């Protein structure tokens, strides 16, 4: 809405039906045709808006996907066969029923192994001394405002999302009037060759490790890495250096000329 992008424009560009885009915005996942489609739609929609799609897909999987029935099954087929075999085996002293069943031996070995690992871990903590302080688990703020997700089992996934920083910066420009645009990447390769765009004219989304931008004036709405960037009011050239960290104003000989 801040970028003044109509939902029909997104539908035409991404080939995702408008009702599914609205369902994503409202987090009405039951309206989507399935989890696989939901993740694909989220990724495509985020890329169109210049938002980190990997982070959003991971957030969706963490919050809304559930482990499958196969993953919840705690008894392996081999163990089940052993149990069925034990129920049909003769009891008492006759035949081979006098010894302990194989599943009981397996469980006993697992208990011994867990106890040994716990003992080793306890000794390791004791050897490190008492100066080690527990790591505080920080809650992650949800997009809804004051709502926060409780930390705990998802801490590892949240840490991975923080570590997986984007490698490409994204730039989207929405002209509000006639504006000259010149854009080059980190290798001075021209991405937008000194072109004048009219109000409402579509400017292609650009991505690179870093970019330098020259605007003929301030008649533009600019989003860098999915976030709005304020363009100072000016009737003269305005410049920015754009990286994955954001946009920094530049001037003078740092401005690209696309000539």
N, C-alpha and C positions, 0 to 999 in steps of 0.2 A: 504493500500500500504506500509506503514511504517513497518507493521508487516509481510510483504511478504506473505500474505494469498491470494491464487488464488480464483477467484470468483466461480470456479467449486468446490473447496473444501467447500465453504460456502453452495453451492447448495446441495451437498451431505449430509452435516451435518444437515441443517435446513429444507430440503425438499421443499425449496422455489425456483421456477424457476429463472434461471440467469437473464432473461429479467426483472423480477420484482425487483430483487436486484439492477440491474443497474438503474431502474426507481426510486427506493428509493434514491440511491446515487445522482441522478440528479434532485430530487424533481419533477419528471414528474408524478404527481399523476393521471392524466387522463389515463395513461397506466395500472393502477391497476384495478382489477375487482370491486372495491367499497370501501367505507370508512371503513366498518367493516374489510375487508381483509387487507386494508392498515395498520390499527392499529395493527392487529395481526402480520403482516409481520414485522413491525417496532419493535414490542416487541421481537419477536423471533430473529431477526437479531442483535438487541442491546445486548440481553443476550448472544448470541454467541461471540460477540466481547468484552464482559465484560464492556459494557457501561450501564449507568442508564436508563433502558427501560421506567420506569414510567415518567421520566422527558421528554423524547423524545415524548412519546405518548401524554402527556398533551400539549406539544408545537405544535404538529400536529393538535390536536383538536382546540387549540386556534387560529391558523393561517388559517386553511383550511376548517374546518367544519363550516357550516352555519346552523342557526336555521331552523327547519322544518316549512312547511306551517301551520301545526296545531298550532305551537308556535307563529307564526306571526299573527294569527287570533285574533283580538281585541274585537270582539263582541261575547258574549256567546250565546248558543242556546236559553236559557231562555229569554235573553234580546231581541233577534231577534223575538221571538214569541210575546213578549209584543209590539214591534213596529208594527208587522203585525196586531195585535189585535187593536191597536190604529188607524191604517189606515182604518180598516173596521168598527170602532165604529161610531155611529151617532154623528154629530157635533151640536153645539148649546145647547139649554137648554133642549132638549128632552132626555129621557132615562137616562143613567148613564154617558153621555159625559160631564156633567157640571164640574166635578172635574178634578184636574191635573192628567195626566197619570202616571202610576207607575214608568216608566223609568225616568221621570223628577224628581220624588221624590227621586229615588235612586241616580241620579247624584247630586242632591242638597245635600243629606246627605254626599256623598263622598267629595264634595267640602268643606263642613263644617269640616269634619274630617281632610282633608289635611291641612286646615288653622290652625286648633287647634294644629296639630303636628308641623307645622312650627313655631307657636308661642312658644310652649314649648321648641323646639330646640334652638330658638333664645335666650330665657331666660336662658337656660342652658349654652350657650356660654358666655353670659354676666356675669353670676355668676362666671365663672372660671377666669375672669380677662383678661387682654390684654397681659399677658406674654406668652401665648401659641403661638408657632410658627408653621406655616404649615409644614407638612411633605413633603420633597422634593421627587418627583417621579423620580427614577433613570431609565434611558433607559437601556434595555438589549441588549447587543451586539449579533448580529446574527452570525452564523457560517461562513457566507460568507465573513467575514473580516471587512471592514469599514462600511458595512450596519448595521443600527440600527433600531429596531422597535420602533415606537413612543409609549410612555407610555400613560396611560389613563385608559380606561375601563378594560384592562387586568392586572392591578396592583394587584388585589386580587389574581388572579390565579398564578401570578409570585411569590408573597409572599408565597403562599402555597407550590410551588415547592421548594423554598429555604428552607422552614421549614421541608419538607419531606426528611430529609437526609437519605441516604442508611444505612441499618442496617448490611449489609454483605459486606466484602471486597472481591474483585475479583482479581485473579491472572492468567495470561496466560503467558506461556513460549514457545519460539520458538527456538530450538537449532540451532546454526550455525556451530556446531562441536560437538564432543563427550563431554558430560557434565554430571556430577553426580548431582542428585537432591534428596534432603531430605526435606520434608515439613510436619509440624505438626500444629494443630490448637490450639486454646486458652486452650483446656483441655489436651494438649499433645497427642491428638489422631493422629495417623500417617495417612496422606493423600497421600503422595507419599513416598514409603518405601525404600529410598536409592537406586534409580534406575538410571542406566546410559542410557542416550538417545543419539541417533546419529543425525547428521545434518538433518534437515527436518522432523524428526520423530514427530508425533503429541503428544503433552502433554495435557492431559485433563484439561479443565478449572476448577479451584478450587475456592470455596467460603466458607467463615467462618467469624465469628465476628472479629477474628484476627488470624494471622498465623506467624510462624517463618520458615525461609527458609535457607537452606545451599546449595550452589552451589560449585561444585568441582573446577571450573574455570570460566572464563568470556565468554565462548563460547555460549552465549545465548542472545536472545532479550526478554526483560521482559516488560510486561504491567501490571500495577496495577490500578484497577478501571477505565480501559479504557485508561489510560495515560502511555506513554512510560517512563520507568525508566532506567537511565544510570547505567550500571554495570561496575565498574572500572576494567581496564585490570589487570589480575592477573592469575598466574599459580597455585595459592593455593586456599584454601577454601574461599568463600565470603558468608556473611550472611546478611539477612534483616529481620526486624520485619515489618509486613504488617498489616495495619488497614484500616478503611474506609477513613482515612485522607491521606494515602499514604504509602510509604516505607521508613524505617529508617535503615541505616547500623548497624549491630551488629557484635560482635566478641567474641573470647574466650569461656567461659563456657556458653554463651548465645546461641551458635550455636546448633541446634538440631542434633542428630547423627542417629536417626532412628534405633537404635540397641536395 
